[in-house]
């Protein structure tokens, strides 16, 4: 059995050599029969011994005793074999750590790696004793193989080197590789935890138990490597890592009479569900929940462990899993930022998650309970505490920078991040903020140095960096709008009586309002080229998708959309990113307009790009 990494499919192979596919609710959606290595041997000439999903959840690898591993592409249509890897002996175990790397354990003692890209297979290492189990580390950078003589071999995929680290007391049929070591169970009724160097950390001995524990046949860990489940006869046992003690805590065993021997286990990626397969052909689903609660009326929180919580918006079905990478108990959870963001507290850390995009960050934090959070930026959370602003990038487990200012408002602090790397352009992480009411500072968060400073005689009430953080718009108390070039320190007046201003999303175009005029600058590099459109109301917002950009204006109790020139906006965006093919494509589509100036600009930029 295996759960797909995206959590949407559960695959089960039965004794009839048929693979059954279930959805996340446990409803059967599909099935397909596996095939022998050669049709002449018949459909009953082999057994399925291993099954694993690809990292992208679109394929399933099947390991068979007739010396072959098949890879099936699973979609809505018919299941198609996309790879065949013929082996020297029966396939016993499979791992799929990366898209082009399938690990195969064989009964003749070999551990091999198969490339799904070129359909080739090579031997990583070989031993004289059968492989009976494989286990992958949580970071997917190493794995261990268990052999019938009790030996455990650690293989590092970074160093491409294998090391025998220990010999267990019995064949390690139940083998898991966690964030805190290697845990093994077998026919001696013991579970032993080892370090990666093979030193014993902990031992759970059930040989003298009055309930007559039988051999441990299979084991599985959660996706974070903090908890493990071991299956035996009529029983599953849970062990969770306690970061305070630096050891495993044993949970109360779950006993199910007449379940008989457990032959397969798999844990859903979000940690909410465990599927248990038995030797008799039964599959049961176990709900992993320590406690449930409801926040703000429609957010369901489900603790699957003290350090892992699933938050689900019952109104939209959006969900996110938050987890303390340090194994710390999550004490308090808050839903913030228009019900999009989750903030959770542990004793020493703060967890911030974006439910829409699934990004999650855990930072070191000692809370005094008086910090404030701003979620106005798409990529960054601002945490304000005692005049200090800490900036947290969603998905990054470190504070990317901090500033000190008493003038705290989403309109007075602007952060821009970009990960797009091109020639002459590095990763950009910049923040603009007010040192005082008349002075703007622009800081590079990567070097933690000030790269620009602008003074203005009138109090500043609004500022915002452009998408690439090369320009800065700001407005003063007298409603004058100015554009500053960060590289040259040059300031240019743009507009008087400015009541609204915004950068067009994902571009360096500017939209502003002055009295009854909608003012548009399609390129910040050309501030003299302004387009004015008469309007009869107040600008409410600017909306942009792949096909159009619209300015929404509230006019006489109705909303009117003014469409902007999408081609000009896209052209400017392409120029900023040096995407010349895209820029040429946009200009060629504007045959009805005079594009001479734009062609000249493209020629100049491309010349500087390639010859400087």
N, C-alpha and C positions, 0 to 999 in steps of 0.2 A: 504494500500500500504506500501511497505517497500523496501529499497535498501539493498542489501547484503553488509556486512562490507568490502568485498574486491572490491566492486564497479563494479562487472561484471554482476550482475543480478538485475533486477527490477521486483518485484512480485506484481501483482494487483489482488485482489479478487472482482468479480462483483456481481450484484444482482442475477445472475443465479447460484451462489455458485460454480463458476469455477475460478481457479487461473491461470492467464496468466503470463508467464515468458518472459521478454524482456532482450536483452543484453544492454551494455552500450551505444550503438548508437541509441537505441530506436526501434530496429528491434525485432519482436516477434519470439521467438525461440521454445517455448513449451507451453503446457497448460495441466491441469489435473482437473478433477472434484472432489470436496470434497464429503464426505459421511456423512449420518446421524448417530446418535448414535445407531440406530437400523433400519435395512432395512424395517421393518414392518410399520414404520411411514411415509415412502415415501421420495422422494428426495426434496420435497418442504416443509418439516416440520420444517425447520430451516433457519436462516440467518447467514452469516459469519460476525462477529462483530470486529474481531481483527486478525492481521497477523504480524508475526515478524520472521526475519531470525536468525539463530544461529550465535554465534560469529565466527565460522569457515566457514560460508557461505554454508554449505553442507545440512542444514535442514531448514524446515519452520514449525513454529507452527501456527495452525489455531484455533481461538477461536470461538465457535458456540453458538447460543441461545438454542440449545437442550441439554445444560448442559454437554458439553464435549469439551476438547481441544485435538486436534490431532497433532502429530509431524510427518511430512513427510520427508523422505530422498530423496533429489533431485539429480539426476545424469543424465547421458546420457540415461540410461535404464529406465524402468518403475518406476514411483514414488511409494515408499513403505512406509506404515505407520510403524514407528518404536516405537512410544509411544502413549498410549491412557490414558488420565487423565479425568475420570468421575467426575463431580462436583455436588454440591447440587442445583445449579441454573445456569442461563445463564452466559456465559463468555462474559465480556464486553471489557476487555483490557488485553494486554499481554506485558511483558518485558522479554528480555533474556540477563541478564548482564554477565553471565559466562557460560562455557560449561555445567555444571551440575546444573544450577539453572535457572528455568523458573518461572517467577512471573505471577500469574493469578489473575485478579480482577473480582469479581462476582457481579451480580445484587442484591444479598441478603446482601451485605456489607462486605463479607469476602475478605481478600487478602491472597492468598495461594502461596506456593512455591512447585514446582514439580521437582523431580530428574529424569532426563532422563537416568541415569545410572541404577537405581534399579526400575524405573517405579512406584515410590511412590510419594504421595502428602500429604503435611501437611499445617495447617493453621498458618500463621504468626500472624495475628490479625483479629478481626472481629468488625464490627460496626452495628448499627441499620439502616443505610441508604445506598443506592445503591452506588457502585463504578461506576463512569462514566468516569474516566480517570486515567492514570498512566504516570509518567514521570521519566526518569532515569537521574542521575547526570552524567556529562562528565567523571568522574573518575570511574563510575560503582560501587561505594561503598555505595551508598544510593539512595533512590527513594522517590517520593511523590505520594500519591493517592488523587484524587479529588472525593468528594462525592456529592450527589444530594442536600444536604442541605447547600452546600458551604464550608464545612469543608475540610481542607487540613491536611493530616497526613504525617509526615516525618518518614521514617524508615531507620535506620542505620544498614547495613549488618555486619559491624564490631562489633558493640555493641549488635546487635540483640534486638533492642529496638525501639518502635514507640512512637511518640510524636505528639499530635495535636498542630500545630503551629499557625493556624489562621482559621478564618471563612470568606470566601469571600462573596461579596454582592449578588452573584447569582451562579447557578451551574457552576463549572469550566470545561466546555467542552474543552476549548482550554487551555492546561496546558503544560508548559515547565520548565525544571530544567536546568539552565545555570551555568557557572562558577562563576557568580556574583549574583546569587539569583534565585528566582522562579517568573515566569511571567505568569499571568492568564488573559484570556479574556472570555467573555460570552455574555449573552443576554442583558446586560445593556449597550452595546456599549462602554464599557471602557476596557482599558488594564492597568493593575496595576502590578508593579514590587515590590516584597517583598524580604527581607533578609531571610536567613534560620531560623531566629528566629521569623519570622512573622511580622516584622516591614515594613511599607510602605516606599519604596525608591522613587518611581516615579509613575506618573499617566498620562495616555493619555485618554482624555475624548472626545468622538465623538457624544455625545447626542445632541448637538446643531449644528452639522455640516449641512451646506446647501446642501451637497451631500447625506444626509440621509443615513448614515452608518447603516447597519443592524447588527444583532448579530454575534459575532465571534464564529465560529463553530469548528475550528481545528487550531492547531499550531505545529510547528516543529522548532528545533534548528539545527545549523550546528554541525559537529562532534567535534569541539573544544569548543563549548559552548559560543561563543562570539557573534553570531548573531542569530536572531529568525525571523520566518515568521508567520504571522497570516492570516488566510483565513476567508472571510465573503461572502457576496453576490456580485458577479461580481468584486471582489477586493482582492488583497493580499497586506499586509503591511510588510515592512522590518524594523527591529530595530537592530542596531549594538552597541556594547559596546565601549564607548570612554574612554580609560584608563586615559587620561589627565583630563577629567571632572569627572570621576568616575560615569558616568551615561550613559543611552541609548540615542543614536542619532536616530531620526526617518528619514527614507528615504522617497523618493517620492513614494506614493502608485501606484501600477500597476493595472489599471482598464481594464477589458476585458468585453465588453458588451455582454449580452446574455450567459455569462458563468453560471449564476445562482449560487445557493448555493454550496460552496466548501465543500466537505465531507471528503477529505483525502489529506494529504500532506506528502511528504518524500523528504529528501535532500541527494544527493549523498555524499559518505564519503569524496571525495576530494573537496567538496563544489562547484563544477562547474555547477551542474544542480539541478533543483527542479522539481519534478513531482507533478502536481496538478490534483486531481480527483474531479469530480462534482457529484451532486445528479442526474443529467440527464444521467450519464454514460460516459461522456467525460473525457479524460485524455490529458492534454497538458504538454509539457516540456518547462521549462523556462531556458534559458542560463544565468547563473549568471556571468556577466563579466563587470567590471568597465572600464577596458582598456586592450588592447593587444599590444604587441610589439615583434619584432624579434631580437634576439641576435646572433651574429656570423653567420648569414645567415640561420641557420636551428634550432635554439632554440626558440620555441614560449613561451612567457610569458603571462599568463592570470591572471589578478588581479580579484579575486572573492570578495575580500574586501580589504581595505587599508592594513590590516595586514596579508593577506593570498594570496599566489601566486602559481599557478600551472605552472611548467616549463616542457615542452615536447620537446624531441629531435625528430624532424620530420623525421630524417633519420633512426632512430632505433626504434621509438615509445616508447622509455623509457621515464618515467615521474616521477616527484617527486613533492610533495606538501610541500612548506615551509610556516611556520606560526609562528608569534610572540606570544608566550604563554602569554606575558604581554600586548598583544593587541596594540603594537606599530606599526605605519605605516612603511612599508618597503620602503626605499627611493632609494636604488641602488642595482642592481643585477649584479654579474659577473660570467661567466663560466670559470673554471680554471682546471688545472690538467688533461691535455689531454682530455678535454671536458667531464670529468666524475663528477666533483664536482661543486657545486653551493655555492657561497659566497654572502650573502645579508647583507646590513647594515640597522639598524634602528638608532634612535637617541641615544639610550643607550645600544644596544645589537648588537651582531654579530651572524648571522645564517649561519651554514655550513652544507651542505647536500651532501650525496653520492647518486648519481642518480642510480648507479648499484644495491646497496643493500637497498636503501630507508631509510637509517639512517639519522637523522637530529638532530643537536645540536644548542642550543641558549645559548650564554654566555654573561655575562656582559662585555661591551667593549666600551671604549671611543676612537674613531678612530681619529688619526691625519692624516690619509691618506698615511702614508709611511710604513705601515707594509707589510711584505712579507709572502707568504704562500708556504709551501712545502707539497706535497701530496704523497711522495714516500712510506710512510708506509701504509699498508692495513687498519689499524685500527685507526690511529692517524694522525691528521693534526698538523703541526708545524707552529706556527705564530711567526715570528721574528720581533722584534721591539727594536731598540736601544740596541743591544747586549743581549737582554733578549729573551729567547725562551719559549713560552707558548705552552703546549701540550693539545690538545683537542681530546678526544675520541669520535668517531662518535656515536651518540645516547645518549651521556651524556651531560647534560646541565650545567656542571661545568668544569672549567679547572682542569685537574687531576694533574697538577704539572707544575713547571717552573724551568729553569736553566739559569745561566748566563755564557756566553762564547763569545769570539770574533771570534772563529774558527767555522764558521757556514757553513755547507755543508751537504747534505743528506748522504755523504760518511763518515762524521765525527761525526754523531749523530745517534744512534740506539735505537729504542724504542720497547719493547716487552710487549704485554698484553695477558693474558690468563684468562678466566673465569672458566676454568675447575677445579672443586673442588674434591679432592680425599683425602683418608687418607694420612697423612704426607705431603700433598701439598696444599698450600693456593692459593688464587687468586694472580697472578703475574702481577705487573706493575712496570717495571724497564726501566731506560734509561742509556745509556753509552755515554759519550762525552769527549772532550778534555778540560782539564783545561789550558794546554798550549801545545806546539807542541810535548812535550815528555811525557806528563802525561795524563792517562785516569782515569776518575772518573765514578763509577757505583753507581747510586742512586735508592733507593727504593721509588717509587712515592707514595706508600700508607703511609709509615711512614715519608717520606720526609727526609730520612737519607742516608748518604753515606755508602754503604756496602762493597765497594772495591775500591782500587786505585792501578794503575800499572804505574811504571815509565820505560822508555826505553831510551837508550842513543842516538838513531837515531830518527829523525823526523818521526812521524806517519802520513801516508797519507790515511789510510782506516781502518775502524773498523765495526764490526757487532756482535750483541748478537745472541746466539742460540735461537731456538724457545721457550724453557722453561727458557731462560735467566740464565742458570747455567754455560755456557761457553761463552768466548769472543774470537773471531778471530780478529787479527789486523796485518797490514802490514806496514813496514817502507819504507823510501825513497830508501833504497838499495834493495828493492823487496824481503825482507825476511818476511816470514809468520810465525806468532806465535799464539799459542793457550793458553789462560789463563783460569784457573779454578777459578771462583768467590768465591767459598766456601773456598778453601785452599790457594788462592793467588799465586798459582803455575803457572809459565810460561814455556811453552815447545816449542822449535823451531820445526816447521813442514817442511818448504820448503824454498829453495833458488831460486832466479830468478823467483819469482812468478809474472806472468803477469795478472792472473785472479783468483778470488776466490769468492765462494758463498756457503752459506748453502743451501742444497737441501730443497725446499719448504716443510713446515710442517714436518720437521724431524731434527735430529741432525747429519745428514751425511754431509760431506764436499766435495766439488768439487773444484779443483784448477788446474792451468796450470803452468808448468815449462819448458820453451823452447819448445820442441816437445813432451812433455809427459802430458797426462791427468792423474791427481792424484786424487784418491778417498779414503776417509776415511769413511767407513760405520758406524762407531761408534766413536764419539768424546771421549768416555771413553777409547778407545784403540788406541791412536795416533800412536803406533808403527806398527799397521796393516794397511799398505797403499797398495792400488792396483794401478799399473801404466799401462796405455794404450798408445801406440804410436799414435800420430795424426800428420796430415800434414797441420795444419792451426791454426786459433785462435778460442778459445771458444767464442761463441756469447751469449748463455744463457743456462739455465737448465729448462726443462719443466717436469711437473709431473701431472699425473691424477691418477684415482683409479687403473688402471691396469699396468701402466708403468712409468718409469722415464728415460728421455733421455737428453743427453748433445748435444746441437747443435753446430757444428763446421763449420766455413767457410773455405772450402778447394778448392783452384783453381777455384774460381768463382762459386762454388756450395756448398750447405749446406748438411752436412753429420750428421746423427743422431747416436750417440753411446748410446746404451741402457745399463742402470745400473741394478744391481741385486735388483729388487723390493722387493723380500722377505727379504733380509738383511736390507733394509731401513725400511720396515714395522716392522720387528722384533725390531730394535733399537727404533723406535717410540713407539711400544707397551711397551717395557721395561721402557722407560721414563715416561709413564703414568700408570705404574703398571697394564696394561691390560694383565694379564697372560694368559687368555683363548686365546686371539688373538695371543700372542707370541707362545704358544704351537701349534696352528693351522699352523702357518708359518713354524715352525721347522718340523712338520710332513710332510709338502709338499716337503721338501728338502731331500728325502730319498736317492737320488743319491750322496749327498755330505756328507762329514764328519762334523757333527754338534756337536761333543762332547764338544768343547769349549763353544759353544753357550748354550748348555744344562746346563753346569756347571754355566755359568753366570746367566741363568734364575733361577737355584736352589738357588744361593747365594742371588740374589735380592729378590726373593720371601720369603726366610727365614728371611732376614732382615726386610722385610715389615710386616710379620705376627708376628714376635717374638720380635720386638724392639719397 
